[in-house]
Amino acid sequence: MASRLRAYIGTLRQLEILLAVHEHDSVTVASEHLHLTQPTVSMQLKKLSDALGTPLYDQVGRKLVFTDAGNAVIKTAKEILESFELLDMHLADLKGLKAGKLRLGVVTTSKYFVPNLLGDFCRLYPGIEIELKVANREQIIERLMEGLDDFNVFSHPPLDQRISLHEFLPNPLVAIAPLDHPLAKASKITFKEFTHYPFLIRESGSGTRHAIEEFMKEHNISLNIRMTIESNEAIKQAVISGLGTSILSGHTLAFGGRDNICELNVAQLPIKTNWHLAHLKAKRLSVVANTFINYVNTIGRNRLLKVLHTK
Ligand code: PGA
């Protein structure tokens, strides 16, 4: 084996560190996520770059700019780590663990990506049967507090000490309008301008509505609400028909289609939120539930990010 390649073998952890720094675009933030000190992270990256004989990134002011070599290493590192994760799951499977039921209760908006997540999971674990319940945030909170499911998926989980949360995907809330809207071509729109137009909003109890209301409160703005509609798809159709603008999860476009709709470039948007898997701390996770959470944190999450980056 070429001696340079031998350097990779001792550096799986370094590859993980490199990916974290790349993902968070910051050594400091990556160190916090990895529970390592900043000097340790910097030193491991230096070792990796010395072993490979090339710089992986340059620090330009506060920004990290990855070199071509750095980007090539990142691409390969993702493939290597994903293969190891798959191997790990196959080995566990060979030990005969993976059969049983997985119960999920998810909020309406997550139905755009949950099937995508479950597709690969079911192919990997054909012995696992899935029960999926879809409802709005308020109803899913009730299920969570009653411990009815293995996991609940929210981007706005309740703030409660009894709940354990695992963040796994960004959920940007974006402003949308029909293609012929007066603001459609504007390159910069102030929030005030945006609020002059009629607005379509999800029903109360919806997490999307909750996030919009919190945002409005924080910025001391009010919306010109024309209609309350109980479904993301119905809101999209109403927007296309010229009934108003709205703010919805970007996933309703990325996974649900963006024909005849444009995203508006409104200052302060998107509202940045994240998807979480939630369960009661007191609820012991089954082998199947643990398998699912490991899958989401690794392969599942990477697959979703790949789809989001290509749409
Ligand atoms: P919703 O919830 O589908 O009820 O709007 C989405 C969320 O929790 O962000």
Boltz pocket constraint, residues with backbone or C-beta under 6 A from the ligand:
constraints:
  - pocket:
      binder: B
      contacts: [[A, 107], [A, 108], [A, 109], [A, 110], [A, 135], [A, 136], [A, 137], [A, 138], [A, 153], [A, 154], [A, 155], [A, 156], [A, 157], [A, 202], [A, 205], [A, 206], [A, 207], [A, 208], [A, 209]]
      max_distance: 6.0
